[in-house]
Amino acid sequence: MKKLAFCAISCCMLAACNNAASHKAADKPDILAADLDTTVSPGEDFFQYANGGWIKRTTIPAAESGWGIGNMVEEDIQLRLKKINEDAVKEKAADGSTTQKIADFWKSGMDSANIDKAKLSPLKPDFDAIDAITNTDQLIAVVASFHRKSIGGFFGDYVGQDDKQSDKMAFFISQGGLGLPNRDYYFNTDERTVKIKAAYKDYMNKTFRQLDTASAAKNTEAVLNLETKLAKSSRKLADLRDPYKNYNKMSWTELAKKAPNVNWTEYAKLTGANKVDSVIVGQPEFLVTLSNEVKATPIDTWKSYLKLRLIQSSASELDQTTFNNYFEYRKTLTGATEPRPRWKRVLSSEEDAIGEALGQLFVKEYFSETAKKRYNDIVENIRAAYKERIAKLSWMSDSTKQKAFEKLAKITKKVGYPDKWKDFSSLKIDDGPWILNVQRANEWWHNYEINKLGKPVDRTEWTMTPQTYNAYYNPSNNEIVMPAGIFAVPGYKDDELDDALVYGYAAASTIGHEITHGFDDQGRQYDDAGNLKNWWTKKDEDEFSKRASFIIKQFNEFNPVDTLHINGDATQGENIADLGGMLLGLDAFKKTDAFKKNDKIAGLTQLQRYFLGYALGWLYTVKKERLANLVMTDVHSPAKERVNGPVVNIPEFYEAFGIKKGDKMYRADSLRVNIW
């Protein structure tokens, strides 16, 4: 995915349009010029030069872990979605209609008085199920029922396309079940991580005290010890990037032999995964450890573990005390000092539950067919640029080039919003407890996904809503998916944005980025049909890896916060996509009339505006707590490095800003990354 997760869209969609600058509103400043920090040379720190003016003027809201262009777009759209919900409540629509579901979900989430009065009581059936456990088979049965409602624990599972047979839907099982973000939080000894672990332990104790004061301390130690054992057998972030090592297909019988203390037959039956006779296991060694602990760990400890997972998974939709306990722990990860307003939390929850239903109402009013066509056209401009770039590669053989051309030609584009919408008619939503609406929605989604097993793959499906500020490349479908929200620039209409900005902001950082994912360290291992299949010659493969090692080394050198360095191996796919996107966007931009005329806008050349337009896509300032969390858990580099990292590898950047030897942004030719 291109961006960090933001749920956003704008009715003001940007688009490539000739002579757009002449239409710019007279009372608005040039967005690129306004954000500059001219006290910093672009040769010293290009990110700070491009965005520093805005950063100096901006204070991160107390309820946020960071602030940036995505948040500003999100802020605009949340107000629009809030109005849609409030209008739905006033409408008093027929029972079972989309409008009724939206209205009742909103009412249930906003009913703070009854939520606080109920405390943990809506979860009583789940607590009763846990308390009734007397053996490991019953333990696994409860885990299965929890997974149906997206209550975490034990391991992760999902339905997706088989990596080696993209026309088949498969059932996947992966490591998971931890309360902290990933394994490293259990073992790293730096000061920040130690404090986070202590905050998590305090959260565990508070949660167990809600259930039974006398046993809280004992349960905290027992569950933390159990999680630490599971963490020890969990793979590190970089090790999760190898699609072959994380593809271990086996029958349910074979899995039962490998991890015999988990009743996989019953689990598959209760979750509906028995519709297929095999499972793809990501990390078998984790399941071996889990199986051993199912037998070795006392049932009472597992029951405490499940109660913790239940409350932690549900905290956002429960009473204020339960939510505040969770928020106090999360503060150490995000840096936010106060919660978001309830209405924003409800919108976030609603997005997960019935976001596409909201999207249907939203696009009717705020996104036109004309805008959808514009972005389809930009995709084709980038595709053409990539074809030309592949043809000119000196290091790739003709046979591999031909297969690359085939894959590029077959990349499907999905722009704006889906042509067909999901049917939520079978989902029950009422104005009762918020958490129960969430659980029913989660179970609806579970059944929706499970029902795909044994059926043809629907390659037309979207897995993001139109109002999402994000985009993705799906290797199994060989497709790029770009919701309408990703192209929004807050406060500006499309005819107020010039081509140079558009090609940097949209064509490079989104479209070109996502297409390049089809040819990054992971994506290149899938063929034109979306199958995990090597289509490279050995020589070409070795040459790619050699060139990719340059970008790994470059990003390993970055130290964004404290003593933490970027993991160049874990982030290489996104870094390759950023660089590829910038090169493709630039190639396509050079063919426009705007580039050829080279008229200055706000004192900036067309080439300068292109690079500044790209930097606009990473207009963010982030609290240290959140930045440290991202460096440890995210396969994306932080915003600053996503700007400064790729630009130093592009000759036109040096030309645009007069970068010379001796400048911090200067990188010798021998060290520059040159892949695509």
C-alpha positions as CSV (number, residue, x, y, z in Angstrom):
1,M,0.0,0.0,0.0
2,K,1.2,3.5,-0.8
3,K,0.2,5.4,2.3
4,L,-0.3,4.9,6.0
5,A,-3.9,4.1,6.7
6,F,-6.2,7.1,6.5
7,C,-9.9,7.0,6.0
8,A,-10.5,10.1,3.7
9,I,-11.8,11.6,0.5
10,S,-12.6,15.0,-0.9
11,C,-15.2,16.3,-3.3
12,C,-12.3,18.4,-4.8
13,M,-10.5,15.8,-6.8
14,L,-7.3,16.8,-8.5
15,A,-6.7,16.0,-12.1
16,A,-4.2,16.5,-14.9
17,C,-5.4,19.5,-16.9
18,N,-3.7,21.7,-19.4
19,N,-2.8,25.2,-18.3
20,A,-4.4,24.6,-14.9
21,A,-2.4,27.4,-13.3
22,S,-4.4,29.9,-15.3
23,H,-7.5,28.8,-13.4
24,K,-6.1,29.0,-10.0
25,A,-8.3,31.1,-7.7
26,A,-6.8,34.5,-7.1
27,D,-7.4,34.5,-3.4
28,K,-5.5,31.2,-2.7
29,P,-1.7,31.0,-2.3
30,D,0.3,28.5,-4.3
31,I,0.3,25.4,-2.1
32,L,3.8,24.4,-3.0
33,A,5.4,27.9,-2.5
34,A,3.4,28.4,0.8
35,D,4.8,25.2,2.3
36,L,8.5,26.0,1.6
37,D,11.1,26.6,4.3
38,T,13.5,28.8,2.5
39,T,15.8,29.0,5.5
40,V,16.9,25.4,4.6
41,S,18.7,24.7,1.3
42,P,17.2,21.9,-0.8
43,G,20.7,20.5,-0.9
44,E,20.8,20.3,2.8
45,D,17.4,18.6,3.5
46,F,14.9,18.5,0.7
47,F,12.0,17.3,2.8
48,Q,12.5,20.2,5.2
49,Y,12.9,22.7,2.4
50,A,9.7,21.4,0.7
51,N,7.5,21.0,3.7
52,G,9.2,22.8,6.5
53,G,7.2,26.0,6.2
54,W,4.0,24.1,6.9
55,I,5.6,22.0,9.6
56,K,6.7,25.1,11.5
57,R,3.2,26.5,11.4
58,T,1.6,23.2,12.5
59,T,0.9,21.8,15.9
60,I,-0.1,18.2,16.1
61,P,-3.5,18.0,17.8
62,A,-3.5,16.3,21.2
63,A,-5.7,13.5,20.0
64,E,-3.4,12.6,17.1
65,S,-0.1,10.8,16.8
66,G,0.8,12.9,13.8
67,W,-0.7,15.4,11.3
68,G,-0.4,15.8,7.6
69,I,-2.1,16.0,4.3
70,G,-3.9,12.7,4.8
71,N,-5.3,14.0,8.1
72,M,-6.4,17.2,6.6
73,V,-8.3,15.3,3.8
74,E,-9.7,13.0,6.5
75,E,-10.9,16.0,8.5
76,D,-12.8,17.3,5.6
77,I,-14.5,14.0,4.8
78,Q,-15.3,13.1,8.3
79,L,-17.6,16.2,8.5
80,R,-19.3,15.0,5.3
81,L,-19.7,11.5,6.6
82,K,-21.0,12.8,9.9
83,K,-23.7,14.7,8.0
84,I,-24.6,11.6,6.1
85,N,-25.1,9.7,9.4
86,E,-27.1,12.5,11.0
87,D,-29.3,12.8,7.9
88,A,-29.9,9.1,8.0
89,V,-31.1,9.3,11.6
90,K,-33.5,12.0,10.7
91,E,-34.8,10.1,7.7
92,K,-36.3,7.2,9.8
93,A,-35.8,4.8,6.9
94,A,-37.4,1.4,6.4
95,D,-36.0,-1.5,8.5
96,G,-33.3,-3.4,6.6
97,S,-32.4,-0.5,4.3
98,T,-28.9,0.8,4.0
99,T,-30.0,4.1,5.4
100,Q,-31.5,2.3,8.5
101,K,-28.3,0.4,9.1
102,I,-26.2,3.6,8.9
103,A,-28.6,5.4,11.2
104,D,-28.7,2.7,13.9
105,F,-25.0,2.1,13.8
106,W,-24.4,5.8,14.4
107,K,-27.0,5.9,17.2
108,S,-25.5,2.9,19.0
109,G,-22.0,4.3,18.9
110,M,-23.1,7.8,20.0
111,D,-25.1,6.5,23.0
112,S,-22.4,7.1,25.5
113,A,-24.8,7.1,28.5
114,N,-26.0,3.5,27.9
115,I,-22.5,2.3,26.9
116,D,-21.1,3.5,30.2
117,K,-24.0,2.1,32.2
118,A,-23.6,-1.3,30.6
119,K,-19.8,-1.5,31.3
120,L,-18.7,-5.0,30.3
121,S,-22.2,-6.6,30.3
122,P,-22.6,-6.8,26.6
123,L,-19.7,-9.3,26.5
124,K,-21.3,-11.6,29.1
125,P,-22.1,-14.4,26.6
126,D,-18.4,-14.3,25.6
127,F,-17.2,-14.4,29.2
128,D,-19.6,-17.3,29.9
129,A,-18.2,-19.2,27.0
130,I,-14.6,-18.7,28.3
131,D,-15.6,-19.7,31.9
132,A,-17.2,-22.9,30.7
133,I,-13.9,-24.2,29.2
134,T,-12.6,-27.3,30.9
135,N,-10.4,-28.9,28.2
136,T,-8.3,-28.0,25.1
137,D,-11.1,-29.0,22.6
138,Q,-13.4,-26.5,24.3
139,L,-10.6,-23.9,24.3
140,I,-10.2,-24.3,20.5
141,A,-14.0,-24.1,20.0
142,V,-14.1,-20.7,21.8
143,V,-11.1,-19.5,19.8
144,A,-13.0,-20.4,16.6
145,S,-16.1,-18.5,17.8
146,F,-13.9,-15.5,18.6
147,H,-12.2,-15.5,15.2
148,R,-15.6,-15.5,13.6
149,K,-16.1,-12.1,15.4
150,S,-12.6,-10.8,14.7
151,I,-11.6,-11.2,18.3
152,G,-7.8,-11.8,18.1
153,G,-6.0,-14.6,19.8
154,F,-3.8,-17.7,19.2
155,F,-3.0,-17.1,15.6
156,G,-4.2,-15.1,12.5
157,D,-6.3,-16.5,9.7
158,Y,-7.9,-15.2,6.6
159,V,-9.2,-16.2,3.1
160,G,-7.3,-15.1,0.1
161,Q,-6.1,-16.1,-3.3
162,D,-3.6,-19.0,-3.4
163,D,-0.2,-17.4,-4.3
164,K,0.6,-20.3,-6.6
165,Q,-2.9,-20.7,-8.1
166,S,-4.4,-17.2,-8.2
167,D,-7.7,-18.5,-9.6
168,K,-8.3,-20.5,-6.4
169,M,-9.3,-19.1,-3.0
170,A,-7.3,-20.6,-0.1
171,F,-7.4,-20.5,3.7
172,F,-4.3,-19.0,5.4
173,I,-3.0,-19.3,8.9
174,S,-0.3,-17.1,10.2
175,Q,1.5,-16.2,13.4
176,G,-0.4,-13.8,15.7
177,G,-2.1,-13.6,19.1
178,L,0.2,-11.1,20.7
179,G,-1.0,-8.1,22.7
180,L,2.0,-5.9,21.8
181,P,2.5,-4.8,18.2
182,N,5.1,-7.5,17.2
183,R,7.7,-9.8,18.7
184,D,10.4,-7.1,19.0
185,Y,8.5,-5.3,21.8
186,Y,8.9,-8.4,24.0
187,F,12.7,-8.5,23.6
188,N,14.2,-5.1,22.7
189,T,15.9,-3.4,25.6
190,D,16.0,0.2,24.4
191,E,14.5,2.7,26.8
192,R,11.4,3.5,24.7
193,T,10.5,-0.2,24.1
194,V,11.0,-1.0,27.8
195,K,8.5,1.7,28.7
196,I,6.0,0.5,26.2
197,K,6.2,-3.0,27.6
198,A,5.8,-1.7,31.1
199,A,2.7,0.3,30.0
200,Y,1.2,-2.8,28.4
201,K,1.8,-4.8,31.6
202,D,0.1,-2.1,33.6
203,Y,-2.8,-2.2,31.1
204,M,-3.1,-6.0,31.5
205,N,-3.2,-5.6,35.3
206,K,-5.9,-2.9,35.1
207,T,-8.0,-5.1,32.8
208,F,-7.7,-8.2,35.0
209,R,-8.6,-6.1,38.0
210,Q,-11.9,-5.2,36.3
211,L,-12.6,-8.9,36.3
212,D,-11.1,-10.0,39.7
213,T,-8.9,-7.9,41.9
214,A,-7.5,-10.8,43.9
215,S,-6.0,-12.7,40.9
216,A,-5.0,-9.7,38.7
217,A,-1.3,-9.7,39.4
218,K,-1.0,-13.5,39.0
219,N,-2.9,-13.5,35.7
220,T,-0.9,-10.6,34.4
221,E,2.4,-12.5,34.9
222,A,1.1,-15.7,33.6
223,V,-0.3,-14.2,30.4
224,L,2.7,-12.1,29.7
225,N,4.9,-15.1,30.1
226,L,2.7,-17.0,27.7
227,E,2.8,-14.2,25.1
228,T,6.6,-14.0,25.4
229,K,6.9,-17.7,24.5
230,L,4.7,-17.1,21.5
231,A,6.7,-14.0,20.5
232,K,9.9,-15.9,20.7
233,S,8.7,-18.2,17.9
234,S,7.3,-15.4,15.8
235,R,9.3,-14.3,12.7
236,K,10.8,-10.8,12.4
237,L,9.4,-8.2,10.1
238,A,11.9,-8.6,7.4
239,D,11.5,-12.4,7.4
240,L,7.8,-12.0,6.6
241,R,8.6,-10.6,3.2
242,D,9.8,-13.8,1.5
243,P,6.7,-15.2,-0.2
244,Y,8.2,-18.6,-0.7
245,K,9.3,-19.1,2.9
246,N,5.9,-17.9,4.1
247,Y,4.0,-20.3,1.8
248,N,3.7,-23.8,3.3
249,K,0.7,-25.6,1.9
250,M,-0.5,-28.7,3.7
251,S,-3.6,-30.7,4.4
252,W,-5.5,-30.3,7.6
253,T,-4.2,-33.8,8.5
254,E,-0.6,-32.7,7.9
255,L,-1.2,-29.6,10.0
256,A,-2.6,-31.8,12.8
257,K,0.6,-33.9,12.8
258,K,2.7,-30.8,13.0
259,A,0.7,-29.1,15.7
260,P,-1.2,-32.0,17.3
261,N,-2.6,-30.3,20.4
262,V,-4.9,-28.0,18.5
263,N,-8.1,-29.7,17.3
264,W,-7.8,-28.4,13.7
265,T,-10.7,-30.6,12.5
266,E,-13.1,-28.9,14.9
267,Y,-11.6,-25.5,14.3
268,A,-12.0,-25.8,10.5
269,K,-15.6,-27.0,11.0
270,L,-16.6,-24.2,13.4
271,T,-15.0,-21.4,11.2
272,G,-16.2,-22.9,7.9
273,A,-12.7,-23.4,6.7
274,N,-13.5,-27.1,6.2
275,K,-14.8,-26.1,2.7
276,V,-11.3,-26.7,1.5
277,D,-9.0,-29.7,2.3
278,S,-5.8,-27.8,2.6
279,V,-4.4,-24.7,4.4
280,I,-1.5,-22.4,3.7
281,V,0.6,-21.9,6.8
282,G,2.8,-18.9,6.9
283,Q,5.1,-19.7,9.8
284,P,4.9,-23.4,10.8
285,E,7.4,-23.0,13.7
286,F,5.0,-20.6,15.4
287,L,2.1,-23.2,15.3
288,V,4.5,-25.9,16.7
289,T,5.2,-23.6,19.7
290,L,1.5,-22.8,20.1
291,S,0.6,-26.4,20.0
292,N,3.1,-27.2,22.7
293,E,1.7,-24.4,24.9
294,V,-1.9,-25.5,24.4
295,K,-0.8,-28.7,26.2
296,A,1.8,-27.2,28.7
297,T,0.0,-24.0,29.8
298,P,-2.7,-24.4,32.4
299,I,-6.3,-24.0,31.1
300,D,-6.9,-21.2,33.6
301,T,-4.0,-19.2,32.0
302,W,-5.5,-19.6,28.6
303,K,-8.9,-18.5,29.9
304,S,-7.3,-15.3,31.3
305,Y,-5.5,-14.8,27.9
306,L,-8.8,-15.0,26.0
307,K,-10.5,-12.6,28.4
308,L,-7.7,-10.1,27.8
309,R,-7.9,-10.5,24.0
310,L,-11.7,-10.1,24.2
311,I,-11.5,-6.8,26.1
312,Q,-8.5,-5.5,24.2
313,S,-10.2,-6.2,20.9
314,S,-13.5,-4.6,22.1
315,A,-12.1,-1.6,24.1
316,S,-13.0,1.1,21.6
317,E,-16.7,0.2,21.7
318,L,-17.0,-0.2,25.5
319,D,-17.5,2.0,28.5
320,Q,-15.2,4.9,29.3
321,T,-13.2,3.2,31.9
322,T,-12.4,0.2,29.7
323,F,-11.6,2.5,26.8
324,N,-9.4,4.8,28.9
325,N,-7.4,1.9,30.2
326,Y,-6.6,0.9,26.7
327,F,-5.9,4.4,25.6
328,E,-3.4,5.0,28.3
329,Y,-1.4,2.1,27.0
330,R,-1.8,3.1,23.4
331,K,-0.4,6.6,24.2
332,T,3.0,5.1,24.6
333,L,2.8,3.9,21.0
334,T,1.2,6.9,19.4
335,G,2.1,9.9,21.4
336,A,-1.5,11.1,21.4
337,T,-2.3,12.7,24.7
338,E,-6.1,12.6,24.5
339,P,-8.7,10.4,22.7
340,R,-10.3,11.4,19.4
341,P,-13.9,12.7,19.8
342,R,-16.5,10.0,20.1
343,W,-18.1,10.8,16.8
344,K,-14.8,10.3,15.0
345,R,-14.3,7.0,16.7
346,V,-17.8,5.9,15.7
347,L,-17.0,6.8,12.1
348,S,-13.8,4.8,12.1
349,S,-15.7,1.8,13.5
350,E,-18.5,2.3,11.0
351,E,-15.9,2.4,8.2
352,D,-14.7,-1.1,9.2
353,A,-18.2,-2.5,9.6
354,I,-20.2,-1.0,6.6
355,G,-17.8,1.4,4.9
356,E,-18.9,0.4,1.4
357,A,-22.5,1.2,2.3
358,L,-21.4,4.7,3.3
359,G,-19.4,4.8,0.1
360,Q,-22.4,4.2,-2.0
361,L,-24.1,7.3,-0.6
362,F,-20.9,9.3,-0.7
363,V,-19.9,8.9,-4.4
364,K,-23.4,9.8,-5.5
365,E,-22.8,13.3,-4.3
366,Y,-19.0,13.8,-4.3
367,F,-17.3,11.9,-7.1
368,S,-18.2,12.1,-10.7
369,E,-17.6,9.8,-13.7
370,T,-15.5,12.6,-15.3
371,A,-13.0,12.4,-12.4
372,K,-12.9,8.6,-12.7
373,K,-12.1,8.9,-16.4
374,R,-9.3,11.4,-15.7
375,Y,-7.4,9.0,-13.5
376,N,-7.9,6.1,-15.8
377,D,-6.1,8.1,-18.4
378,I,-3.2,9.0,-16.1
379,V,-2.7,5.2,-15.4
380,E,-2.3,4.6,-19.1
381,N,0.3,7.4,-19.4
382,I,2.3,5.8,-16.6
383,R,1.9,2.3,-18.1
384,A,3.3,3.6,-21.4
385,A,6.2,5.3,-19.6
386,Y,7.1,2.0,-17.8
387,K,7.0,0.1,-21.1
388,E,9.6,2.5,-22.6
389,R,11.7,2.3,-19.5
390,I,11.8,-1.5,-19.5
391,A,12.7,-1.5,-23.2
392,K,15.8,0.7,-22.5
393,L,17.1,-1.4,-19.6
394,S,20.7,-2.5,-20.3
395,W,20.9,-5.1,-17.5
396,M,17.7,-7.2,-18.4
397,S,17.7,-9.9,-21.1
398,D,15.2,-9.8,-23.9
399,S,13.4,-12.9,-22.7
400,T,12.7,-11.4,-19.3
401,K,11.7,-8.1,-20.9
402,Q,9.1,-9.8,-23.0
403,K,7.5,-11.4,-19.9
404,A,7.7,-8.0,-18.1
405,F,5.9,-6.4,-21.0
406,E,3.2,-9.1,-20.8
407,K,2.7,-8.5,-17.0
408,L,2.6,-4.7,-17.4
409,A,0.0,-4.9,-20.1
410,K,-2.2,-7.2,-18.0
411,I,-2.2,-5.0,-14.9
412,T,-5.8,-4.2,-14.2
413,K,-6.7,-0.7,-13.0
414,K,-9.4,0.1,-10.6
415,V,-10.0,3.8,-10.1
416,G,-12.4,5.8,-7.9
417,Y,-15.0,3.3,-6.8
418,P,-16.3,-0.2,-7.7
419,D,-18.7,-0.9,-10.6
420,K,-20.7,-3.2,-8.3
421,W,-21.4,-2.9,-4.6
422,K,-21.6,-5.4,-1.7
423,D,-25.0,-6.4,-0.5
424,F,-25.4,-5.8,3.3
425,S,-29.1,-6.9,3.4
426,S,-28.3,-9.9,5.6
427,L,-26.4,-7.9,8.2
428,K,-28.4,-7.0,11.3
429,I,-27.7,-3.5,12.7
430,D,-29.8,-2.0,15.5
431,D,-29.6,0.8,18.0
432,G,-28.6,-1.6,20.8
433,P,-25.0,-2.0,22.3
434,W,-22.4,-0.7,19.9
435,I,-20.0,-3.6,20.5
436,L,-22.7,-6.1,19.4
437,N,-23.2,-4.2,16.1
438,V,-19.4,-4.5,15.6
439,Q,-19.4,-8.2,16.5
440,R,-22.3,-8.9,14.1
441,A,-20.6,-6.9,11.3
442,N,-17.3,-8.8,11.9
443,E,-19.1,-12.1,11.7
444,W,-20.9,-11.0,8.6
445,W,-17.5,-10.2,7.0
446,H,-16.1,-13.6,8.2
447,N,-19.0,-15.4,6.5
448,Y,-18.6,-13.3,3.4
449,E,-14.9,-14.3,3.1
450,I,-15.4,-17.9,4.1
451,N,-18.1,-18.3,1.5
452,K,-15.5,-17.5,-1.2
453,L,-13.8,-20.9,-0.6
454,G,-14.5,-23.3,-3.4
455,K,-15.9,-20.6,-5.6
456,P,-14.3,-18.8,-8.6
457,V,-12.2,-15.8,-7.7
458,D,-14.1,-12.5,-8.2
459,R,-11.4,-10.3,-9.7
460,T,-13.7,-7.3,-9.8
461,E,-13.9,-7.0,-6.0
462,W,-12.5,-4.0,-4.1
463,T,-11.0,-4.4,-0.6
464,M,-11.0,-0.6,0.0
465,T,-13.8,1.8,0.2
466,P,-14.0,4.8,-2.1
467,Q,-13.5,7.2,0.8
468,T,-10.1,5.7,1.7
469,Y,-6.9,7.8,1.5
470,N,-4.8,4.8,0.4
471,A,-4.1,2.6,-2.6
472,Y,-2.7,-0.9,-3.2
473,Y,-1.2,-3.3,-5.6
474,N,-2.6,-6.9,-5.4
475,P,-0.1,-9.4,-6.8
476,S,-2.6,-12.2,-7.0
477,N,-4.9,-10.2,-9.2
478,N,-2.0,-8.2,-10.9
479,E,-4.1,-5.1,-10.2
480,I,-3.7,-1.6,-8.9
481,V,-6.6,-0.2,-6.8
482,M,-6.8,3.5,-6.2
483,P,-9.9,4.8,-4.3
484,A,-11.1,8.3,-5.1
485,G,-9.7,9.6,-1.8
486,I,-6.1,9.1,-2.6
487,F,-6.1,11.8,-5.2
488,A,-7.5,14.6,-3.0
489,V,-5.6,17.8,-2.1
490,P,-7.3,19.5,0.8
491,G,-8.6,23.0,0.1
492,Y,-8.0,23.0,-3.7
493,K,-10.1,22.1,-6.7
494,D,-8.7,20.2,-9.6
495,D,-8.6,23.2,-11.9
496,E,-6.5,25.0,-9.3
497,L,-3.6,22.5,-9.5
498,D,-1.0,22.6,-12.3
499,D,0.3,19.5,-14.2
500,A,3.7,19.5,-12.5
501,L,2.1,19.2,-9.1
502,V,-0.3,16.5,-10.3
503,Y,2.4,14.4,-11.8
504,G,4.5,14.5,-8.7
505,Y,1.6,14.1,-6.2
506,A,-0.7,11.6,-8.0
507,A,1.1,10.1,-11.0
508,A,4.4,9.5,-9.1
509,S,3.6,8.8,-5.5
510,T,0.4,6.8,-6.2
511,I,0.0,5.5,-9.7
512,G,3.6,4.9,-10.6
513,H,4.3,3.7,-7.0
514,E,1.5,1.0,-7.2
515,I,2.5,-0.2,-10.7
516,T,6.1,-0.5,-9.6
517,H,5.0,-2.8,-6.8
518,G,4.3,-5.4,-9.5
519,F,8.1,-5.4,-10.1
520,D,9.5,-4.8,-6.6
521,D,11.3,-7.5,-4.6
522,Q,8.0,-9.3,-3.8
523,G,5.8,-8.3,-6.7
524,R,8.3,-9.4,-9.4
525,Q,8.0,-13.0,-8.1
526,Y,4.4,-13.2,-9.4
527,D,3.6,-13.7,-13.1
528,D,1.1,-11.9,-15.3
529,A,-1.7,-14.1,-14.0
530,G,-0.9,-13.4,-10.4
531,N,0.8,-16.7,-9.6
532,L,3.9,-17.1,-7.5
533,K,6.1,-18.3,-10.3
534,N,9.6,-17.3,-11.3
535,W,9.7,-15.7,-14.8
536,W,13.2,-14.4,-14.6
537,T,16.4,-15.8,-15.9
538,K,18.9,-16.5,-13.1
539,K,21.3,-13.8,-14.4
540,D,18.5,-11.2,-14.4
541,E,17.4,-12.2,-11.0
542,D,20.9,-11.9,-9.6
543,E,21.3,-8.5,-11.3
544,F,18.0,-7.2,-9.8
545,S,19.0,-8.4,-6.3
546,K,22.4,-6.7,-6.7
547,R,20.8,-3.4,-7.6
548,A,18.2,-3.7,-4.9
549,S,21.0,-4.2,-2.4
550,F,21.9,-0.5,-3.0
551,I,18.5,0.7,-1.8
552,I,18.7,-1.6,1.2
553,K,22.0,-0.2,2.2
554,Q,20.9,3.4,1.6
555,F,17.9,3.1,3.8
556,N,19.7,1.2,6.5
557,E,21.7,4.4,7.0
558,F,18.7,6.5,8.0
559,N,18.2,7.1,11.7
560,P,14.8,8.8,12.0
561,V,14.4,8.7,15.8
562,D,16.4,7.8,18.9
563,T,18.8,5.0,18.1
564,L,16.4,3.3,15.7
565,H,17.5,2.8,12.1
566,I,15.2,2.0,9.2
567,N,15.2,-1.7,8.3
568,G,16.3,-1.4,4.7
569,D,15.5,-5.1,4.0
570,A,12.0,-4.9,5.5
571,T,11.2,-1.6,3.7
572,Q,12.8,-2.3,0.4
573,G,9.6,-3.0,-1.5
574,E,8.1,0.3,-0.6
575,N,11.4,2.1,-1.2
576,I,11.7,0.5,-4.7
577,A,8.1,1.5,-5.4
578,D,8.7,5.1,-4.3
579,L,11.8,5.5,-6.6
580,G,10.1,3.7,-9.5
581,G,7.0,5.9,-9.1
582,M,9.1,9.1,-9.2
583,L,10.9,7.9,-12.3
584,L,7.7,6.9,-14.1
585,G,5.9,10.1,-13.1
586,L,8.8,12.2,-14.4
587,D,8.9,10.3,-17.7
588,A,5.2,10.8,-18.2
589,F,5.4,14.5,-17.1
590,K,8.2,15.2,-19.7
591,K,5.6,14.5,-22.4
592,T,3.2,17.2,-21.3
593,D,2.9,20.6,-22.8
594,A,3.4,22.1,-19.4
595,F,6.9,20.6,-19.1
596,K,7.8,21.6,-22.6
597,K,6.8,25.2,-22.1
598,N,8.5,25.3,-18.7
599,D,6.6,28.4,-17.5
600,K,7.5,29.3,-13.9
601,I,4.7,29.3,-11.3
602,A,5.2,31.1,-8.1
603,G,8.9,31.5,-9.0
604,L,9.3,27.7,-9.4
605,T,10.3,25.9,-12.5
606,Q,8.2,22.9,-13.8
607,L,10.9,20.4,-12.8
608,Q,11.1,21.9,-9.3
609,R,7.3,21.8,-9.0
610,Y,7.3,18.1,-10.0
611,F,9.6,17.2,-7.1
612,L,7.8,19.5,-4.7
613,G,4.5,17.9,-5.8
614,Y,5.9,14.5,-4.8
615,A,7.0,15.9,-1.4
616,L,3.5,17.3,-0.9
617,G,2.3,13.7,-0.7
618,W,4.5,13.2,2.4
619,L,3.5,16.4,4.1
620,Y,3.6,15.0,7.7
621,T,4.9,15.7,11.1
622,V,4.8,12.8,13.6
623,K,5.3,12.4,17.3
624,K,8.3,10.5,18.4
625,E,6.3,7.8,20.0
626,R,4.5,7.0,16.8
627,L,7.6,7.4,14.7
628,A,9.4,4.8,16.8
629,N,6.5,2.5,16.5
630,L,6.4,2.9,12.7
631,V,10.1,2.2,12.4
632,M,9.7,-1.0,14.3
633,T,6.5,-2.3,12.7
634,D,5.9,-0.8,9.3
635,V,7.3,-1.9,5.9
636,H,7.0,1.8,4.8
637,S,9.8,4.2,5.7
638,P,8.8,7.4,7.5
639,A,7.6,10.4,5.5
640,K,10.9,12.3,5.6
641,E,12.9,9.4,4.3
642,R,10.3,8.6,1.6
643,V,11.1,12.0,0.2
644,N,14.9,12.4,0.8
645,G,15.6,8.7,0.0
646,P,14.5,8.4,-3.6
647,V,15.2,11.9,-4.9
648,V,19.0,11.6,-4.5
649,N,19.0,8.8,-7.0
650,I,17.4,10.9,-9.8
651,P,19.7,13.1,-12.0
652,E,16.9,15.6,-12.7
653,F,16.6,16.4,-9.0
654,Y,20.2,17.6,-9.0
655,E,19.4,19.7,-12.1
656,A,16.2,21.2,-10.7
657,F,17.8,22.4,-7.4
658,G,21.5,22.8,-8.3
659,I,22.6,20.0,-6.0
660,K,26.4,19.7,-6.0
661,K,29.1,17.7,-4.5
662,G,29.5,18.6,-0.8
663,D,25.8,19.1,-0.3
664,K,24.2,16.6,2.2
665,M,21.6,15.6,-0.5
666,Y,24.4,14.8,-2.9
667,R,25.0,11.1,-3.6
668,A,27.9,9.9,-5.7
669,D,27.0,8.2,-9.0
670,S,28.5,4.9,-7.8
671,L,26.1,4.8,-4.8
672,R,22.9,5.8,-6.6
673,V,20.2,3.2,-7.0
674,N,19.4,2.2,-10.5
675,I,16.8,-0.6,-10.9
676,W,14.0,0.4,-13.2
